[in-house]
Amino acid sequence: QAHFAYTVDLFTFVTFYVEQETLPEIVKQLIAQPVSTIMTKRHLATVEQDTDIERVLAIFAEQRFKKLPVKDGHERVVGVISRGELVRYIVSQLLQE
C-alpha cells in the first residue's frame, strides 16, 4: 500500500476549499473560538521551579518539546523554559570554565 504525503499551503486551501464563504468571514469565525478548540490536550508536561536541569533535558529529549511551563509550589505557572534557553545556558557555563 503506497503512502502519499500531501502538503496544503494557504493558496491551495483558499483556492479549493473556500467556496461558500469569504476568507475574512472564515477567519472571523475561527478567531472567535475559545483557545480550548486548538490547545494540546495530550502529552502535557510541566516542571517545578526546583527541577534539576538534567531532568528538563531528559523531558526535552523524550518528548521533543520546545518549551515547558514552569510551576511554583502552588501549581501556578511562573515561567517558561525553552530548549534554546537551556542550550545557551549550558554553552555559556562551558565557556566560562
SEGUNU-53064 format. One record per residue (C-alpha): residue number from 1; chain; x, y, z. Coordinates in pm, whole numbers, plus 32768, in hexadecimal, padded with zeros to 4 digits. Example, Ala and Ser with C-alpha at 12.3 -4.5 7.8 and 13.67 -1.06 7.14 Angstrom:
<guses>
+-----+-------+------+------+------+
:  nr : kette :   c1 :   c2 :   c3 :
+-----+-------+------+------+------+
:   1 :     A : 84CE : 7E3E : 830C :
:   2 :     A : 8557 : 7F96 : 82CA :
+-----+-------+------+------+------+
</guses>
This chain:
<guses>
+-----+-------+------+------+------+
:  nr : kette :   c1 :   c2 :   c3 :
+-----+-------+------+------+------+
:   1 :     A : 8000 : 8000 : 8000 :
:   2 :     A : 8098 : 8148 : 7F92 :
:   3 :     A : 809B : 826D : 8080 :
:   4 :     A : 8094 : 83CF : 7FF8 :
:   5 :     A : 80E2 : 8504 : 80C1 :
:   6 :     A : 801D : 8638 : 8062 :
:   7 :     A : 8075 : 879C : 80B5 :
:   8 :     A : 7F5E : 889A : 80A0 :
:   9 :     A : 7FD1 : 8A01 : 809A :
:  10 :     A : 7EF3 : 8B2C : 80DB :
:  11 :     A : 7EC1 : 8B74 : 7F68 :
:  12 :     A : 7E4D : 8A0F : 7F26 :
:  13 :     A : 7D63 : 8A1D : 804E :
:  14 :     A : 7CCB : 8B66 : 7FE1 :
:  15 :     A : 7CB1 : 8AFC : 7E74 :
:  16 :     A : 7C14 : 89A7 : 7EA4 :
:  17 :     A : 7B70 : 899E : 7FF9 :
:  18 :     A : 7AE7 : 8AF9 : 8030 :
:  19 :     A : 79BE : 8B15 : 7F48 :
:  20 :     A : 7889 : 8B71 : 800F :
:  21 :     A : 7917 : 8C7D : 80F1 :
:  22 :     A : 7A1C : 8D87 : 80C9 :
:  23 :     A : 7B69 : 8D60 : 8176 :
:  24 :     A : 7B2D : 8E88 : 8263 :
:  25 :     A : 79E4 : 8DEA : 82D6 :
:  26 :     A : 7A8F : 8C9C : 8317 :
:  27 :     A : 7BAE : 8D42 : 83D3 :
:  28 :     A : 7AB6 : 8E0A : 84A3 :
:  29 :     A : 79FF : 8CC9 : 8504 :
:  30 :     A : 7B43 : 8C13 : 8554 :
:  31 :     A : 7BD7 : 8D20 : 8634 :
:  32 :     A : 7A92 : 8D37 : 86F6 :
:  33 :     A : 7AC5 : 8BCF : 876D :
:  34 :     A : 7B4E : 8B8F : 88CA :
:  35 :     A : 7CB9 : 8B24 : 88DF :
:  36 :     A : 7C44 : 89D1 : 8964 :
:  37 :     A : 7BE2 : 8971 : 8800 :
:  38 :     A : 7D4F : 896D : 8791 :
:  39 :     A : 7E1B : 8938 : 88CF :
:  40 :     A : 7EE8 : 8800 : 8905 :
:  41 :     A : 7E32 : 870C : 89E4 :
:  42 :     A : 7F1D : 85E1 : 89E0 :
:  43 :     A : 8084 : 85AD : 8A4B :
:  44 :     A : 8086 : 86DF : 8B2C :
:  45 :     A : 81B5 : 8720 : 8C02 :
:  46 :     A : 8219 : 882A : 8CFC :
:  47 :     A : 833E : 884B : 8DE8 :
:  48 :     A : 835D : 88DC : 8F42 :
:  49 :     A : 8447 : 89FF : 8F8A :
:  50 :     A : 8537 : 891B : 9042 :
:  51 :     A : 8549 : 8810 : 8F31 :
:  52 :     A : 86B3 : 87CE : 8EDA :
:  53 :     A : 8731 : 881D : 8D7F :
:  54 :     A : 8783 : 86B1 : 8D36 :
:  55 :     A : 8612 : 8657 : 8D5B :
:  56 :     A : 85A7 : 8778 : 8C7B :
:  57 :     A : 86A0 : 8703 : 8B73 :
:  58 :     A : 860E : 85A5 : 8B88 :
:  59 :     A : 84AC : 8629 : 8B57 :
:  60 :     A : 8518 : 86F5 : 8A29 :
:  61 :     A : 85C6 : 85C3 : 8995 :
:  62 :     A : 84AE : 84CB : 89DE :
:  63 :     A : 8385 : 85A1 : 8981 :
:  64 :     A : 8424 : 8682 : 8879 :
:  65 :     A : 8389 : 87B2 : 891C :
:  66 :     A : 8418 : 8908 : 88D0 :
:  67 :     A : 8392 : 89B2 : 8A0A :
:  68 :     A : 831D : 8945 : 8B61 :
:  69 :     A : 8245 : 8A08 : 8C56 :
:  70 :     A : 82EB : 8A34 : 8DAA :
:  71 :     A : 8208 : 8A25 : 8EDE :
:  72 :     A : 8236 : 8A95 : 9043 :
:  73 :     A : 81D4 : 89CF : 9178 :
:  74 :     A : 806C : 8A46 : 9156 :
:  75 :     A : 8043 : 89B7 : 8FF5 :
:  76 :     A : 804D : 8B13 : 8F58 :
:  77 :     A : 8111 : 8B47 : 8E18 :
:  78 :     A : 822B : 8C38 : 8E68 :
:  79 :     A : 82F8 : 8C1A : 8D2A :
:  80 :     A : 835A : 8B54 : 8BFA :
:  81 :     A : 84A4 : 8AA7 : 8BAE :
:  82 :     A : 84FE : 8A75 : 8A42 :
:  83 :     A : 85EA : 897D : 89A4 :
:  84 :     A : 86AE : 8AA0 : 8910 :
:  85 :     A : 86D4 : 8B4D : 8A62 :
:  86 :     A : 8752 : 8A0B : 8AF9 :
:  87 :     A : 8851 : 89D3 : 89E5 :
:  88 :     A : 88CB : 8B3D : 89FF :
:  89 :     A : 88EC : 8B17 : 8B7A :
:  90 :     A : 89B6 : 89D6 : 8B5E :
:  91 :     A : 8A99 : 8A68 : 8A51 :
:  92 :     A : 8AD4 : 8BA5 : 8B1B :
:  93 :     A : 8B2D : 8AD6 : 8C4E :
:  94 :     A : 8C1E : 8A01 : 8B82 :
:  95 :     A : 8CC2 : 8B38 : 8AF2 :
:  96 :     A : 8CF4 : 8BCA : 8C4D :
:  97 :     A : 8DB4 : 8A99 : 8CC3 :
+-----+-------+------+------+------+
</guses>
